[in-house]
Amino acid sequence: MVTGFSPRAAVSACSLCVAGLLALTPAAAAAGHRAGEPAPPRPRTSAPGPSLLYGSGVQARPHPGTPAPPEVSALSWLVADAGSGEVLAANDAHRELPPASTLKTLFALTVLPGLPGGQQHTVRYEELADVGEGSSLVGVEEGHTYQVADLWRGVFLSSGNDAVHVLAALSGGVEATVRRMQDKARSLGALDTHVVSPDGYDAPGQVSSAYDLAVFGRAGLRNPDFARYCATVEAPFPGDGSPYPIENTNRLLTGEDGVAPYPGLVGIKNGYTSNAGNTLVAAARRGGRTLVVTVLNPQDGGGLTVYEEARALLDWGFAAAGQVDPVGSLDGLLPPARTRTPASASPVAAAVAPHDDGSDWSGTAVVAGLAGLGAGAVALTLRGKAGRSARD
């Protein structure tokens, strides 16, 4: 008796074929390796789900022989590959803390694309009325006319809250800007951030996290204007009569106050308030790889400790890259419908492009193989149906 081949049997057979192919793939690759050639790269372990980064304490998965991350005193920190988004190590990455002026990264991501740098604006009194007492200022004055690019240099170099409020006014007002910043954070998968003031100045309920700030810093590097402003060491700022010089307050970039400049640093943003302590988002490039690090509120030492702890984490990250399995991803909380933002053609954006993962099997080859198996299963199914029709 001849037994017909049912569609269910065809699917089962196809499943077995796929399972067999996947099981034999490593062996086939090994068999194809010729003597004297380098061995195939070690399979990479995919990043775990987001839950690991919600755990307390240090999260790291170094390979045997690879040092653990350095001990630092910050309440929260994170080191990630800006290209792939892989988190190399972290400590309390989602702990909600006051961000101080590092929140200006989100402000720039939200507002910068809509304001041409050459646009001229004469400042009105009401645009400066809500600047917090004791804020860091660049020296924006009522009645003076500034280019938007001047104001952005005031934001990135001098952390000027006065410049932030004028730019927010140009972007629809402070309240509207705060709402847009909140929406922007959610669109990037930064779910720990609650925005109250656009400049990051202390306000009840205003928080972010090491994870979210790394997300903002990474996204900023993909914007050529953001990348240029955050890497600027010094610039002239318009004043009475003639411009005066302003200098970036990120000591890892400038080397001021006895802090050695970090080789390959591409900037981003530092901050300080009495409530937040010292905060920093920094990025550096070495050997074609860009790392982003967040350090929030070190508990040891003085105001310069944040830079030395960031230095230690960057040094470890560059030494350990490729020798650790990721503990998460900066893309891990993106909304399902959002696709990864492609890198632009700018030099900085190119530096944060994803690295080759060393896979031996291209997506095209796998799809082609599975398509062939599927075609075989369909053929067997049709043959079975034909046999059944002849017998019925």
C-alpha positions as a printed NumPy array, in Angstrom:
array([[ 0.   ,  0.   ,  0.   ],
       [ 1.258,  3.441, -0.918],
       [ 0.731,  6.11 ,  1.753],
       [ 0.072,  9.703,  0.682],
       [ 2.45 , 12.478,  1.889],
       [ 0.311, 14.981,  3.81 ],
       [ 0.999, 18.72 ,  4.047],
       [ 1.623, 18.297,  7.785],
       [ 4.182, 15.628,  7.031],
       [ 5.798, 17.932,  4.486],
       [ 6.121, 20.701,  7.066],
       [ 7.526, 18.237,  9.594],
       [10.043, 16.99 ,  7.087],
       [11.038, 20.526,  6.222],
       [11.488, 21.3  ,  9.912],
       [13.729, 18.274, 10.298],
       [15.757, 19.369,  7.275],
       [16.222, 22.843,  8.705],
       [17.205, 21.43 , 12.08 ],
       [19.668, 19.136, 10.407],
       [21.151, 21.932,  8.353],
       [21.609, 24.113, 11.414],
       [23.121, 21.256, 13.37 ],
       [25.574, 20.438, 10.585],
       [26.544, 24.033,  9.793],
       [29.439, 24.242, 12.32 ],
       [30.733, 20.846, 11.247],
       [30.514, 21.79 ,  7.579],
       [32.365, 25.02 ,  8.259],
       [35.052, 23.102, 10.158],
       [35.365, 20.556,  7.384],
       [35.838, 23.372,  4.87 ],
       [38.671, 24.924,  6.903],
       [41.993, 24.264,  5.24 ],
       [45.201, 23.621,  7.113],
       [47.252, 26.729,  7.625],
       [44.28 , 29.067,  7.336],
       [43.049, 30.998, 10.371],
       [40.249, 29.292, 12.256],
       [36.718, 30.655, 11.817],
       [35.87 , 33.41 , 14.303],
       [34.344, 32.44 , 17.619],
       [30.521, 32.609, 17.426],
       [29.296, 35.748, 19.13 ],
       [26.875, 35.477, 22.   ],
       [23.849, 37.628, 21.388],
       [22.92 , 40.284, 23.911],
       [20.516, 39.099, 26.606],
       [17.131, 40.664, 27.06 ],
       [16.774, 44.095, 28.665],
       [16.101, 42.551, 32.098],
       [19.806, 41.983, 32.824],
       [20.486, 45.73 , 32.738],
       [17.701, 46.293, 35.257],
       [19.598, 44.23 , 37.83 ],
       [21.496, 45.931, 40.625],
       [25.263, 45.864, 40.814],
       [27.872, 45.437, 38.124],
       [26.801, 43.522, 35.024],
       [29.631, 42.159, 32.863],
       [30.402, 38.939, 30.974],
       [34.153, 38.897, 30.265],
       [35.717, 35.924, 28.525],
       [38.212, 33.835, 30.51 ],
       [41.406, 35.798, 31.034],
       [39.743, 39.175, 30.423],
       [39.832, 41.567, 33.406],
       [36.601, 42.629, 35.047],
       [35.591, 46.295, 34.78 ],
       [37.405, 48.653, 37.141],
       [35.885, 49.503, 40.484],
       [34.504, 53.038, 40.436],
       [32.458, 54.992, 42.949],
       [29.74 , 56.356, 40.648],
       [26.187, 55.513, 41.662],
       [25.514, 54.398, 38.106],
       [27.622, 53.903, 34.963],
       [27.614, 52.21 , 31.557],
       [30.078, 51.467, 28.743],
       [28.752, 50.686, 25.259],
       [29.93 , 50.319, 21.678],
       [28.459, 53.304, 19.856],
       [28.43 , 51.439, 16.543],
       [26.68 , 48.2  , 17.43 ],
       [24.881, 49.515, 20.491],
       [26.174, 46.576, 22.554],
       [26.543, 47.341, 26.249],
       [29.917, 45.992, 27.354],
       [29.342, 46.501, 31.076],
       [27.158, 48.542, 33.392],
       [26.275, 49.203, 37.   ],
       [22.669, 50.046, 37.915],
       [22.15 , 51.188, 34.341],
       [18.464, 52.029, 34.775],
       [18.722, 53.715, 38.163],
       [16.786, 56.981, 37.898],
       [18.983, 59.899, 38.965],
       [19.101, 63.67 , 38.396],
       [21.041, 64.2  , 35.157],
       [22.13 , 67.854, 35.501],
       [23.358, 69.327, 32.198],
       [23.859, 65.941, 30.536],
       [20.127, 66.248, 29.769],
       [21.13 , 68.934, 27.275],
       [22.017, 66.026, 24.97 ],
       [18.306, 65.233, 24.696],
       [17.508, 68.935, 24.278],
       [19.927, 69.141, 21.338],
       [18.599, 65.955, 19.739],
       [15.098, 67.411, 19.911],
       [15.64 , 71.043, 18.91 ],
       [18.827, 71.231, 16.852],
       [17.461, 69.712, 13.583],
       [14.731, 72.355, 13.298],
       [16.835, 75.493, 13.733],
       [19.232, 76.547, 10.942],
       [22.61 , 77.54 , 12.357],
       [22.709, 80.771, 10.36 ],
       [19.351, 82.032, 11.615],
       [19.58 , 85.393, 13.43 ],
       [17.593, 86.175, 16.568],
       [17.323, 89.205, 18.843],
       [16.803, 88.089, 22.438],
       [13.752, 89.308, 24.355],
       [13.523, 89.725, 28.132],
       [10.833, 87.084, 28.571],
       [13.052, 84.432, 26.975],
       [15.504, 84.737, 29.875],
       [12.971, 85.258, 32.672],
       [12.702, 81.589, 33.685],
       [16.416, 80.748, 33.819],
       [17.05 , 79.144, 37.209],
       [18.92 , 81.139, 39.83 ],
       [22.483, 79.905, 40.106],
       [22.399, 78.376, 36.594],
       [25.497, 78.112, 34.456],
       [25.408, 80.917, 31.879],
       [27.259, 81.797, 28.697],
       [26.297, 85.483, 28.828],
       [23.275, 85.85 , 26.529],
       [21.866, 89.371, 26.909],
       [18.495, 90.894, 26.198],
       [18.419, 93.03 , 23.061],
       [21.496, 91.421, 21.497],
       [21.281, 89.591, 18.187],
       [22.85 , 86.129, 17.949],
       [23.168, 83.445, 15.335],
       [21.611, 80.115, 16.313],
       [25.059, 78.537, 15.901],
       [26.431, 80.942, 18.543],
       [23.729, 79.849, 20.958],
       [24.483, 76.167, 20.372],
       [28.149, 76.774, 21.119],
       [26.985, 78.445, 24.321],
       [25.008, 75.287, 25.175],
       [27.725, 72.752, 24.436],
       [30.813, 74.635, 25.61 ],
       [29.611, 76.754, 28.531],
       [26.504, 74.69 , 29.375],
       [24.607, 77.977, 29.185],
       [21.074, 77.644, 30.49 ],
       [20.424, 81.122, 29.126],
       [21.206, 79.86 , 25.606],
       [18.962, 76.832, 26.163],
       [15.978, 79.004, 27.08 ],
       [16.399, 81.237, 24.041],
       [16.636, 78.198, 21.739],
       [13.585, 76.679, 23.428],
       [11.676, 79.915, 22.771],
       [12.646, 79.683, 19.113],
       [11.368, 76.105, 19.081],
       [ 7.848, 76.845, 20.338],
       [ 8.455, 77.689, 23.99 ],
       [ 9.733, 75.877, 27.063],
       [ 6.59 , 73.832, 27.732],
       [ 6.305, 72.645, 24.139],
       [10.02 , 71.824, 24.075],
       [ 9.728, 69.765, 27.266],
       [ 6.879, 67.757, 25.727],
       [ 8.864, 67.179, 22.541],
       [11.91 , 66.117, 24.548],
       [ 9.794, 63.591, 26.418],
       [ 8.413, 62.234, 23.159],
       [11.915, 62.068, 21.685],
       [13.177, 60.093, 24.66 ],
       [10.376, 57.546, 24.28 ],
       [10.999, 57.227, 20.55 ],
       [14.628, 56.306, 21.298],
       [13.67 , 53.677, 23.872],
       [14.85 , 55.868, 26.765],
       [12.12 , 55.036, 29.268],
       [13.775, 56.188, 32.513],
       [13.852, 59.871, 31.573],
       [11.313, 62.354, 32.903],
       [11.821, 65.894, 31.618],
       [10.767, 68.938, 33.647],
       [13.207, 71.616, 32.446],
       [14.973, 71.619, 29.059],
       [18.347, 72.626, 30.52 ],
       [18.67 , 69.771, 33.039],
       [18.667, 72.132, 36.017],
       [17.402, 70.54 , 39.232],
       [13.611, 70.24 , 39.282],
       [11.338, 67.938, 41.29 ],
       [10.821, 64.679, 39.41 ],
       [13.435, 65.349, 36.729],
       [15.471, 62.165, 36.253],
       [17.314, 60.124, 33.68 ],
       [19.66 , 57.125, 33.814],
       [23.08 , 55.992, 32.653],
       [21.344, 53.874, 30.007],
       [19.175, 56.692, 28.651],
       [22.009, 59.216, 28.575],
       [24.178, 56.76 , 26.64 ],
       [21.298, 56.377, 24.179],
       [21.162, 60.169, 23.766],
       [24.928, 60.491, 23.386],
       [25.08 , 57.745, 20.786],
       [22.199, 59.267, 18.815],
       [23.875, 62.668, 18.989],
       [27.047, 61.394, 17.352],
       [24.984, 60.475, 14.3  ],
       [24.028, 64.128, 13.822],
       [26.954, 66.011, 12.218],
       [26.006, 69.333, 13.863],
       [25.711, 67.763, 17.324],
       [29.009, 65.938, 16.801],
       [30.778, 69.129, 15.735],
       [29.479, 71.242, 18.619],
       [30.243, 68.652, 21.313],
       [33.827, 68.259, 20.031],
       [34.565, 72.013, 19.951],
       [37.228, 72.967, 22.503],
       [36.935, 76.767, 22.327],
       [35.12 , 79.411, 20.305],
       [34.339, 83.15 , 20.298],
       [30.975, 84.251, 21.702],
       [29.356, 87.593, 20.764],
       [29.599, 90.278, 23.434],
       [29.604, 94.019, 23.871],
       [31.962, 95.481, 21.316],
       [33.832, 92.304, 20.435],
       [33.482, 88.554, 20.957],
       [35.007, 86.91 , 24.015],
       [36.404, 83.357, 24.183],
       [34.475, 80.473, 25.719],
       [35.959, 77.051, 26.448],
       [34.392, 73.625, 26.731],
       [33.904, 72.598, 30.367],
       [34.525, 68.894, 29.57 ],
       [38.004, 68.417, 31.074],
       [38.616, 65.148, 29.235],
       [38.417, 67.199, 26.045],
       [40.375, 70.285, 27.131],
       [42.831, 68.939, 29.694],
       [42.032, 71.757, 32.107],
       [42.427, 71.689, 35.899],
       [45.086, 69.001, 35.825],
       [42.915, 66.43 , 34.027],
       [44.877, 64.859, 31.188],
       [42.954, 65.016, 27.892],
       [41.72 , 61.593, 26.823],
       [43.241, 60.377, 23.512],
       [40.604, 60.116, 20.799],
       [37.882, 61.85 , 22.802],
       [35.054, 63.134, 20.613],
       [33.319, 64.99 , 23.423],
       [29.609, 64.998, 24.341],
       [28.513, 66.62 , 27.656],
       [29.271, 67.021, 31.345],
       [27.123, 68.463, 34.117],
       [26.885, 69.346, 37.78 ],
       [24.259, 70.434, 40.283],
       [24.193, 70.062, 44.058],
       [21.415, 67.481, 43.709],
       [22.852, 65.489, 40.789],
       [26.51 , 65.683, 41.706],
       [28.948, 65.413, 38.809],
       [27.624, 63.727, 35.673],
       [29.243, 62.942, 32.337],
       [28.477, 61.377, 28.982],
       [31.656, 60.981, 26.932],
       [32.672, 59.218, 23.738],
       [36.089, 58.31 , 22.387],
       [37.337, 56.705, 19.193],
       [40.251, 54.299, 18.892],
       [41.207, 51.786, 16.197],
       [38.008, 52.326, 14.23 ],
       [35.814, 51.74 , 17.291],
       [33.815, 54.375, 19.186],
       [32.775, 53.819, 22.786],
       [30.293, 55.858, 24.784],
       [30.439, 55.979, 28.58 ],
       [28.085, 57.45 , 31.178],
       [29.205, 58.195, 34.75 ],
       [26.667, 59.53 , 37.251],
       [27.5  , 61.013, 40.65 ],
       [30.824, 59.545, 41.857],
       [30.893, 59.213, 45.642],
       [34.658, 59.434, 46.138],
       [37.04 , 62.333, 45.594],
       [36.191, 65.809, 44.354],
       [34.617, 67.28 , 41.273],
       [37.233, 65.846, 38.912],
       [36.636, 62.212, 39.913],
       [33.926, 61.874, 37.265],
       [36.575, 62.334, 34.545],
       [39.03 , 59.846, 36.022],
       [36.328, 57.218, 36.455],
       [35.208, 57.763, 32.867],
       [38.841, 57.411, 31.784],
       [39.189, 54.098, 33.621],
       [35.996, 52.74 , 32.096],
       [36.974, 53.818, 28.568],
       [40.426, 52.246, 28.963],
       [38.823, 49.003, 30.081],
       [36.253, 49.132, 27.282],
       [38.842, 49.51 , 24.534],
       [41.008, 46.757, 26.035],
       [38.06 , 44.387, 26.547],
       [36.207, 45.007, 23.264],
       [35.834, 41.674, 21.509],
       [36.684, 39.86 , 24.738],
       [33.347, 40.262, 26.484],
       [29.827, 39.174, 25.703],
       [27.312, 42.037, 25.755],
       [25.055, 42.472, 28.741],
       [22.438, 44.394, 26.792],
       [21.876, 46.767, 23.911],
       [21.182, 50.47 , 23.525],
       [18.617, 49.374, 20.931],
       [16.984, 46.969, 23.385],
       [14.026, 49.171, 24.337],
       [13.235, 50.758, 20.993],
       [ 9.517, 50.728, 20.135],
       [ 8.715, 47.684, 17.954],
       [ 7.807, 49.726, 14.871],
       [11.026, 51.777, 14.968],
       [13.9  , 50.684, 12.789],
       [17.531, 51.417, 13.558],
       [18.605, 54.902, 12.469],
       [21.233, 54.505,  9.731],
       [24.563, 56.254, 10.14 ],
       [25.041, 59.248,  7.9  ],
       [28.069, 59.813,  5.722],
       [29.733, 62.224,  8.167],
       [33.15 , 61.225,  9.578],
       [31.823, 60.918, 13.114],
       [28.764, 58.97 , 12.006],
       [30.997, 56.642, 10.003],
       [33.051, 56.065, 13.126],
       [30.017, 54.736, 14.975],
       [28.827, 52.465, 12.16 ],
       [28.224, 48.869, 13.305],
       [31.19 , 46.526, 13.277],
       [31.2  , 43.306, 11.275],
       [30.081, 40.559, 13.604],
       [32.376, 37.969, 12.013],
       [29.571, 35.662, 11.   ],
       [30.517, 32.882,  8.549],
       [27.018, 32.641,  7.121],
       [25.454, 35.569,  5.309],
       [21.751, 36.263,  5.584],
       [21.434, 35.72 ,  1.822],
       [22.948, 32.256,  2.027],
       [20.714, 31.203,  4.899],
       [17.593, 32.528,  3.181],
       [18.562, 30.783, -0.043],
       [19.112, 27.504,  1.779],
       [15.825, 27.704,  3.623],
       [14.055, 28.666,  0.386],
       [15.429, 25.528, -1.244],
       [14.243, 23.367,  1.611],
       [10.851, 25.041,  1.471],
       [10.597, 24.381, -2.265],
       [11.396, 20.731, -1.692],
       [ 8.71 , 20.457,  0.954],
       [ 6.156, 22.073, -1.345],
       [ 7.039, 19.644, -4.147],
       [ 6.588, 16.662, -1.846],
       [ 3.264, 18.071, -0.678],
       [ 1.975, 18.48 , -4.226],
       [ 3.094, 14.96 , -5.105],
       [ 1.213, 13.632, -2.095],
       [-1.925, 15.539, -3.06 ],
       [-1.723, 14.202, -6.602],
       [-1.408, 10.647, -5.292],
       [-4.397, 11.071, -3.031],
       [-6.523, 12.475, -5.855],
       [-5.76 ,  9.467, -8.03 ],
       [-6.802,  7.029, -5.269],
       [-9.966,  8.88 , -4.135]])
